[in-house]
Structures are given as C-alpha cells and as structure tokens.
Amino acid sequence: MSAGEKAKAKAEQVVGKTVRKAAHAVHKDTLAAKGAALEARGKMRGAKEKTKDSFKH
C-alpha cells in the first residue's frame, strides 16, 4: 500500500469518526450520517489498497 493512500484512508476514518461523534453530541443526525459515510469510505479505501498489495506479492 502506498504511504499516501494509506494516510488518506486513515485520515478519512479519523475525520469521519470525529464528525460523527460531534454531530451525535449536538443531535445533528444528517451530519452524523455524513461523518459515518466518510468513515466508511476511509475503511473501504484502506481495504482496496490492502487488496492491491496482496496481488503484488
């Protein structure tokens, strides 16, 4: 996995989780859903990169 893509994936996960938790704290359901989506996208990006790496070796 390239370091840049790995960093992007982790950053999306962290930002998404932070947004989701903050939105839940102030009862903003729409924003919480957007945070959850961002977190999920980061997880999928990380999984995609891991899959690509498994075929390289």
PDB file of N, CA, C and O in Angstrom:
ATOM      1  N   MET A   1       0.841  -1.161   0.000  1.00  0.00           N
ATOM      2  CA  MET A   1       0.000   0.000   0.000  1.00  0.00           C
ATOM      3  C   MET A   1       0.893   1.233   0.000  1.00  0.00           C
ATOM      4  O   MET A   1       1.826   1.340   0.796  1.00  0.00           O
ATOM      5  N   SER A   2       0.602   2.141  -0.882  1.00  0.00           N
ATOM      6  CA  SER A   2       1.419   3.347  -0.911  1.00  0.00           C
ATOM      7  C   SER A   2       1.159   4.174   0.343  1.00  0.00           C
ATOM      8  O   SER A   2       0.048   4.191   0.874  1.00  0.00           O
ATOM      9  N   ALA A   3       2.173   4.841   0.793  1.00  0.00           N
ATOM     10  CA  ALA A   3       2.075   5.605   2.033  1.00  0.00           C
ATOM     11  C   ALA A   3       1.042   6.720   1.911  1.00  0.00           C
ATOM     12  O   ALA A   3       0.329   7.014   2.871  1.00  0.00           O
ATOM     13  N   GLY A   4       0.958   7.332   0.757  1.00  0.00           N
ATOM     14  CA  GLY A   4      -0.006   8.416   0.554  1.00  0.00           C
ATOM     15  C   GLY A   4      -1.442   7.949   0.630  1.00  0.00           C
ATOM     16  O   GLY A   4      -2.277   8.588   1.271  1.00  0.00           O
ATOM     17  N   GLU A   5      -1.732   6.842  -0.019  1.00  0.00           N
ATOM     18  CA  GLU A   5      -3.091   6.301   0.011  1.00  0.00           C
ATOM     19  C   GLU A   5      -3.460   5.798   1.403  1.00  0.00           C
ATOM     20  O   GLU A   5      -4.596   5.954   1.851  1.00  0.00           O
ATOM     21  N   LYS A   6      -2.492   5.198   2.076  1.00  0.00           N
ATOM     22  CA  LYS A   6      -2.739   4.717   3.431  1.00  0.00           C
ATOM     23  C   LYS A   6      -3.047   5.894   4.357  1.00  0.00           C
ATOM     24  O   LYS A   6      -3.935   5.801   5.205  1.00  0.00           O
ATOM     25  N   ALA A   7      -2.328   6.982   4.200  1.00  0.00           N
ATOM     26  CA  ALA A   7      -2.555   8.175   5.014  1.00  0.00           C
ATOM     27  C   ALA A   7      -3.922   8.783   4.725  1.00  0.00           C
ATOM     28  O   ALA A   7      -4.620   9.209   5.645  1.00  0.00           O
ATOM     29  N   LYS A   8      -4.306   8.826   3.449  1.00  0.00           N
ATOM     30  CA  LYS A   8      -5.621   9.358   3.090  1.00  0.00           C
ATOM     31  C   LYS A   8      -6.736   8.521   3.703  1.00  0.00           C
ATOM     32  O   LYS A   8      -7.710   9.061   4.227  1.00  0.00           O
ATOM     33  N   ALA A   9      -6.591   7.209   3.636  1.00  0.00           N
ATOM     34  CA  ALA A   9      -7.602   6.319   4.182  1.00  0.00           C
ATOM     35  C   ALA A   9      -7.735   6.515   5.691  1.00  0.00           C
ATOM     36  O   ALA A   9      -8.846   6.604   6.214  1.00  0.00           O
ATOM     37  N   LYS A  10      -6.619   6.581   6.377  1.00  0.00           N
ATOM     38  CA  LYS A  10      -6.652   6.750   7.833  1.00  0.00           C
ATOM     39  C   LYS A  10      -7.217   8.118   8.203  1.00  0.00           C
ATOM     40  O   LYS A  10      -7.975   8.238   9.165  1.00  0.00           O
ATOM     41  N   ALA A  11      -6.850   9.147   7.444  1.00  0.00           N
ATOM     42  CA  ALA A  11      -7.354  10.497   7.720  1.00  0.00           C
ATOM     43  C   ALA A  11      -8.871  10.550   7.550  1.00  0.00           C
ATOM     44  O   ALA A  11      -9.564  11.163   8.362  1.00  0.00           O
ATOM     45  N   GLU A  12      -9.385   9.917   6.507  1.00  0.00           N
ATOM     46  CA  GLU A  12     -10.833   9.888   6.300  1.00  0.00           C
ATOM     47  C   GLU A  12     -11.528   9.180   7.454  1.00  0.00           C
ATOM     48  O   GLU A  12     -12.585   9.615   7.909  1.00  0.00           O
ATOM     49  N   GLN A  13     -10.935   8.093   7.926  1.00  0.00           N
ATOM     50  CA  GLN A  13     -11.536   7.369   9.047  1.00  0.00           C
ATOM     51  C   GLN A  13     -11.582   8.229  10.301  1.00  0.00           C
ATOM     52  O   GLN A  13     -12.603   8.282  10.987  1.00  0.00           O
ATOM     53  N   VAL A  14     -10.490   8.894  10.596  1.00  0.00           N
ATOM     54  CA  VAL A  14     -10.404   9.715  11.810  1.00  0.00           C
ATOM     55  C   VAL A  14     -11.349  10.910  11.725  1.00  0.00           C
ATOM     56  O   VAL A  14     -12.075  11.194  12.678  1.00  0.00           O
ATOM     57  N   VAL A  15     -11.345  11.609  10.595  1.00  0.00           N
ATOM     58  CA  VAL A  15     -12.215  12.773  10.431  1.00  0.00           C
ATOM     59  C   VAL A  15     -13.678  12.347  10.474  1.00  0.00           C
ATOM     60  O   VAL A  15     -14.498  13.001  11.119  1.00  0.00           O
ATOM     61  N   GLY A  16     -14.005  11.270   9.798  1.00  0.00           N
ATOM     62  CA  GLY A  16     -15.380  10.777   9.794  1.00  0.00           C
ATOM     63  C   GLY A  16     -15.866  10.410  11.180  1.00  0.00           C
ATOM     64  O   GLY A  16     -16.993  10.732  11.558  1.00  0.00           O
ATOM     65  N   LYS A  17     -15.021   9.741  11.933  1.00  0.00           N
ATOM     66  CA  LYS A  17     -15.394   9.346  13.292  1.00  0.00           C
ATOM     67  C   LYS A  17     -15.584  10.565  14.185  1.00  0.00           C
ATOM     68  O   LYS A  17     -16.513  10.613  14.990  1.00  0.00           O
ATOM     69  N   THR A  18     -14.709  11.540  14.041  1.00  0.00           N
ATOM     70  CA  THR A  18     -14.797  12.768  14.834  1.00  0.00           C
ATOM     71  C   THR A  18     -16.074  13.534  14.503  1.00  0.00           C
ATOM     72  O   THR A  18     -16.781  13.982  15.406  1.00  0.00           O
ATOM     73  N   VAL A  19     -16.369  13.687  13.217  1.00  0.00           N
ATOM     74  CA  VAL A  19     -17.576  14.394  12.786  1.00  0.00           C
ATOM     75  C   VAL A  19     -18.808  13.660  13.294  1.00  0.00           C
ATOM     76  O   VAL A  19     -19.741  14.282  13.802  1.00  0.00           O
ATOM     77  N   ARG A  20     -18.812  12.345  13.158  1.00  0.00           N
ATOM     78  CA  ARG A  20     -19.963  11.544  13.583  1.00  0.00           C
ATOM     79  C   ARG A  20     -20.224  11.718  15.079  1.00  0.00           C
ATOM     80  O   ARG A  20     -21.363  11.948  15.485  1.00  0.00           O
ATOM     81  N   LYS A  21     -19.188  11.609  15.891  1.00  0.00           N
ATOM     82  CA  LYS A  21     -19.351  11.720  17.336  1.00  0.00           C
ATOM     83  C   LYS A  21     -19.766  13.131  17.753  1.00  0.00           C
ATOM     84  O   LYS A  21     -20.609  13.293  18.635  1.00  0.00           O
ATOM     85  N   ALA A  22     -19.183  14.145  17.127  1.00  0.00           N
ATOM     86  CA  ALA A  22     -19.548  15.527  17.453  1.00  0.00           C
ATOM     87  C   ALA A  22     -20.999  15.807  17.052  1.00  0.00           C
ATOM     88  O   ALA A  22     -21.727  16.481  17.781  1.00  0.00           O
ATOM     89  N   ALA A  23     -21.410  15.298  15.910  1.00  0.00           N
ATOM     90  CA  ALA A  23     -22.780  15.519  15.442  1.00  0.00           C
ATOM     91  C   ALA A  23     -23.786  14.819  16.351  1.00  0.00           C
ATOM     92  O   ALA A  23     -24.860  15.358  16.618  1.00  0.00           O
ATOM     93  N   HIS A  24     -23.447  13.626  16.824  1.00  0.00           N
ATOM     94  CA  HIS A  24     -24.336  12.937  17.759  1.00  0.00           C
ATOM     95  C   HIS A  24     -24.470  13.730  19.047  1.00  0.00           C
ATOM     96  O   HIS A  24     -25.545  13.770  19.646  1.00  0.00           O
ATOM     97  N   ALA A  25     -23.397  14.355  19.471  1.00  0.00           N
ATOM     98  CA  ALA A  25     -23.421  15.112  20.726  1.00  0.00           C
ATOM     99  C   ALA A  25     -24.363  16.308  20.655  1.00  0.00           C
ATOM    100  O   ALA A  25     -24.952  16.692  21.666  1.00  0.00           O
ATOM    101  N   VAL A  26     -24.510  16.898  19.475  1.00  0.00           N
ATOM    102  CA  VAL A  26     -25.394  18.055  19.330  1.00  0.00           C
ATOM    103  C   VAL A  26     -26.680  17.697  18.582  1.00  0.00           C
ATOM    104  O   VAL A  26     -27.417  18.584  18.153  1.00  0.00           O
ATOM    105  N   HIS A  27     -26.948  16.404  18.429  1.00  0.00           N
ATOM    106  CA  HIS A  27     -28.197  15.897  17.838  1.00  0.00           C
ATOM    107  C   HIS A  27     -28.420  16.355  16.401  1.00  0.00           C
ATOM    108  O   HIS A  27     -29.524  16.754  16.030  1.00  0.00           O
ATOM    109  N   LYS A  28     -27.372  16.296  15.607  1.00  0.00           N
ATOM    110  CA  LYS A  28     -27.462  16.623  14.184  1.00  0.00           C
ATOM    111  C   LYS A  28     -27.345  15.318  13.398  1.00  0.00           C
ATOM    112  O   LYS A  28     -26.248  14.891  13.040  1.00  0.00           O
ATOM    113  N   ASP A  29     -28.490  14.695  13.137  1.00  0.00           N
ATOM    114  CA  ASP A  29     -28.499  13.367  12.519  1.00  0.00           C
ATOM    115  C   ASP A  29     -27.953  13.363  11.099  1.00  0.00           C
ATOM    116  O   ASP A  29     -27.263  12.420  10.712  1.00  0.00           O
ATOM    117  N   THR A  30     -28.246  14.392  10.316  1.00  0.00           N
ATOM    118  CA  THR A  30     -27.760  14.442   8.941  1.00  0.00           C
ATOM    119  C   THR A  30     -26.243  14.524   8.905  1.00  0.00           C
ATOM    120  O   THR A  30     -25.597  13.828   8.122  1.00  0.00           O
ATOM    121  N   LEU A  31     -25.679  15.365   9.742  1.00  0.00           N
ATOM    122  CA  LEU A  31     -24.233  15.498   9.802  1.00  0.00           C
ATOM    123  C   LEU A  31     -23.583  14.218  10.335  1.00  0.00           C
ATOM    124  O   LEU A  31     -22.490  13.846   9.907  1.00  0.00           O
ATOM    125  N   ALA A  32     -24.254  13.557  11.262  1.00  0.00           N
ATOM    126  CA  ALA A  32     -23.739  12.291  11.787  1.00  0.00           C
ATOM    127  C   ALA A  32     -23.683  11.240  10.683  1.00  0.00           C
ATOM    128  O   ALA A  32     -22.738  10.454  10.613  1.00  0.00           O
ATOM    129  N   ALA A  33     -24.684  11.230   9.834  1.00  0.00           N
ATOM    130  CA  ALA A  33     -24.703  10.277   8.717  1.00  0.00           C
ATOM    131  C   ALA A  33     -23.576  10.575   7.727  1.00  0.00           C
ATOM    132  O   ALA A  33     -22.955   9.655   7.193  1.00  0.00           O
ATOM    133  N   LYS A  34     -23.316  11.850   7.487  1.00  0.00           N
ATOM    134  CA  LYS A  34     -22.220  12.221   6.590  1.00  0.00           C
ATOM    135  C   LYS A  34     -20.878  11.808   7.180  1.00  0.00           C
ATOM    136  O   LYS A  34     -19.994  11.349   6.456  1.00  0.00           O
ATOM    137  N   GLY A  35     -20.725  11.966   8.475  1.00  0.00           N
ATOM    138  CA  GLY A  35     -19.495  11.535   9.138  1.00  0.00           C
ATOM    139  C   GLY A  35     -19.313  10.029   9.055  1.00  0.00           C
ATOM    140  O   GLY A  35     -18.207   9.540   8.825  1.00  0.00           O
ATOM    141  N   ALA A  36     -20.410   9.294   9.245  1.00  0.00           N
ATOM    142  CA  ALA A  36     -20.349   7.846   9.153  1.00  0.00           C
ATOM    143  C   ALA A  36     -19.990   7.403   7.738  1.00  0.00           C
ATOM    144  O   ALA A  36     -19.247   6.439   7.552  1.00  0.00           O
ATOM    145  N   ALA A  37     -20.521   8.110   6.746  1.00  0.00           N
ATOM    146  CA  ALA A  37     -20.203   7.789   5.351  1.00  0.00           C
ATOM    147  C   ALA A  37     -18.734   8.048   5.056  1.00  0.00           C
ATOM    148  O   ALA A  37     -18.088   7.258   4.367  1.00  0.00           O
ATOM    149  N   LEU A  38     -18.209   9.141   5.568  1.00  0.00           N
ATOM    150  CA  LEU A  38     -16.799   9.451   5.367  1.00  0.00           C
ATOM    151  C   LEU A  38     -15.914   8.399   6.026  1.00  0.00           C
ATOM    152  O   LEU A  38     -14.903   7.980   5.461  1.00  0.00           O
ATOM    153  N   GLU A  39     -16.302   7.982   7.214  1.00  0.00           N
ATOM    154  CA  GLU A  39     -15.549   6.953   7.917  1.00  0.00           C
ATOM    155  C   GLU A  39     -15.574   5.636   7.130  1.00  0.00           C
ATOM    156  O   GLU A  39     -14.550   4.965   6.998  1.00  0.00           O
ATOM    157  N   ALA A  40     -16.740   5.277   6.615  1.00  0.00           N
ATOM    158  CA  ALA A  40     -16.866   4.048   5.828  1.00  0.00           C
ATOM    159  C   ALA A  40     -16.042   4.123   4.546  1.00  0.00           C
ATOM    160  O   ALA A  40     -15.426   3.139   4.137  1.00  0.00           O
ATOM    161  N   ARG A  41     -16.035   5.299   3.913  1.00  0.00           N
ATOM    162  CA  ARG A  41     -15.238   5.465   2.694  1.00  0.00           C
ATOM    163  C   ARG A  41     -13.752   5.281   2.979  1.00  0.00           C
ATOM    164  O   ARG A  41     -13.028   4.698   2.172  1.00  0.00           O
ATOM    165  N   GLY A  42     -13.304   5.776   4.119  1.00  0.00           N
ATOM    166  CA  GLY A  42     -11.910   5.590   4.513  1.00  0.00           C
ATOM    167  C   GLY A  42     -11.576   4.125   4.738  1.00  0.00           C
ATOM    168  O   GLY A  42     -10.498   3.660   4.366  1.00  0.00           O
ATOM    169  N   LYS A  43     -12.503   3.404   5.347  1.00  0.00           N
ATOM    170  CA  LYS A  43     -12.289   1.970   5.578  1.00  0.00           C
ATOM    171  C   LYS A  43     -12.243   1.209   4.258  1.00  0.00           C
ATOM    172  O   LYS A  43     -11.427   0.302   4.091  1.00  0.00           O
ATOM    173  N   MET A  44     -13.112   1.572   3.323  1.00  0.00           N
ATOM    174  CA  MET A  44     -13.131   0.903   2.022  1.00  0.00           C
ATOM    175  C   MET A  44     -11.866   1.216   1.234  1.00  0.00           C
ATOM    176  O   MET A  44     -11.320   0.345   0.558  1.00  0.00           O
ATOM    177  N   ARG A  45     -11.403   2.455   1.322  1.00  0.00           N
ATOM    178  CA  ARG A  45     -10.168   2.835   0.620  1.00  0.00           C
ATOM    179  C   ARG A  45      -8.991   2.019   1.170  1.00  0.00           C
ATOM    180  O   ARG A  45      -8.148   1.546   0.407  1.00  0.00           O
ATOM    181  N   GLY A  46      -8.942   1.859   2.486  1.00  0.00           N
ATOM    182  CA  GLY A  46      -7.883   1.064   3.102  1.00  0.00           C
ATOM    183  C   GLY A  46      -7.952  -0.394   2.670  1.00  0.00           C
ATOM    184  O   GLY A  46      -6.928  -1.021   2.402  1.00  0.00           O
ATOM    185  N   ALA A  47      -9.172  -0.930   2.603  1.00  0.00           N
ATOM    186  CA  ALA A  47      -9.341  -2.320   2.183  1.00  0.00           C
ATOM    187  C   ALA A  47      -8.932  -2.504   0.723  1.00  0.00           C
ATOM    188  O   ALA A  47      -8.337  -3.521   0.363  1.00  0.00           O
ATOM    189  N   LYS A  48      -9.248  -1.531  -0.105  1.00  0.00           N
ATOM    190  CA  LYS A  48      -8.884  -1.600  -1.528  1.00  0.00           C
ATOM    191  C   LYS A  48      -7.371  -1.633  -1.689  1.00  0.00           C
ATOM    192  O   LYS A  48      -6.837  -2.410  -2.480  1.00  0.00           O
ATOM    193  N   GLU A  49      -6.696  -0.795  -0.943  1.00  0.00           N
ATOM    194  CA  GLU A  49      -5.236  -0.744  -1.036  1.00  0.00           C
ATOM    195  C   GLU A  49      -4.604  -2.040  -0.522  1.00  0.00           C
ATOM    196  O   GLU A  49      -3.616  -2.513  -1.084  1.00  0.00           O
ATOM    197  N   LYS A  50      -5.164  -2.607   0.532  1.00  0.00           N
ATOM    198  CA  LYS A  50      -4.642  -3.864   1.040  1.00  0.00           C
ATOM    199  C   LYS A  50      -4.820  -4.979   0.023  1.00  0.00           C
ATOM    200  O   LYS A  50      -3.951  -5.839  -0.124  1.00  0.00           O
ATOM    201  N   THR A  51      -5.948  -4.965  -0.679  1.00  0.00           N
ATOM    202  CA  THR A  51      -6.209  -5.965  -1.720  1.00  0.00           C
ATOM    203  C   THR A  51      -5.205  -5.817  -2.860  1.00  0.00           C
ATOM    204  O   THR A  51      -4.666  -6.806  -3.356  1.00  0.00           O
ATOM    205  N   LYS A  52      -4.962  -4.584  -3.266  1.00  0.00           N
ATOM    206  CA  LYS A  52      -3.990  -4.357  -4.334  1.00  0.00           C
ATOM    207  C   LYS A  52      -2.604  -4.840  -3.919  1.00  0.00           C
ATOM    208  O   LYS A  52      -1.873  -5.403  -4.734  1.00  0.00           O
ATOM    209  N   ASP A  53      -2.243  -4.624  -2.667  1.00  0.00           N
ATOM    210  CA  ASP A  53      -0.950  -5.070  -2.185  1.00  0.00           C
ATOM    211  C   ASP A  53      -0.821  -6.591  -2.153  1.00  0.00           C
ATOM    212  O   ASP A  53       0.256  -7.140  -2.383  1.00  0.00           O
ATOM    213  N   SER A  54      -1.940  -7.261  -1.862  1.00  0.00           N
ATOM    214  CA  SER A  54      -1.869  -8.727  -1.782  1.00  0.00           C
ATOM    215  C   SER A  54      -1.566  -9.345  -3.142  1.00  0.00           C
ATOM    216  O   SER A  54      -0.993 -10.433  -3.204  1.00  0.00           O
ATOM    217  N   PHE A  55      -1.937  -8.680  -4.232  1.00  0.00           N
ATOM    218  CA  PHE A  55      -1.652  -9.211  -5.561  1.00  0.00           C
ATOM    219  C   PHE A  55      -0.238  -8.872  -6.028  1.00  0.00           C
ATOM    220  O   PHE A  55       0.264  -9.488  -6.967  1.00  0.00           O
ATOM    221  N   LYS A  56       0.403  -7.911  -5.391  1.00  0.00           N
ATOM    222  CA  LYS A  56       1.762  -7.541  -5.761  1.00  0.00           C
ATOM    223  C   LYS A  56       2.779  -8.550  -5.254  1.00  0.00           C
ATOM    224  O   LYS A  56       3.852  -8.696  -5.838  1.00  0.00           O
ATOM    225  N   HIS A  57       2.457  -9.236  -4.187  1.00  0.00           N
ATOM    226  CA  HIS A  57       3.440 -10.148  -3.577  1.00  0.00           C
ATOM    227  C   HIS A  57       3.212 -11.551  -3.962  1.00  0.00           C
ATOM    228  O   HIS A  57       3.952 -12.437  -3.533  1.00  0.00           O
TER     229      HIS A  57
END
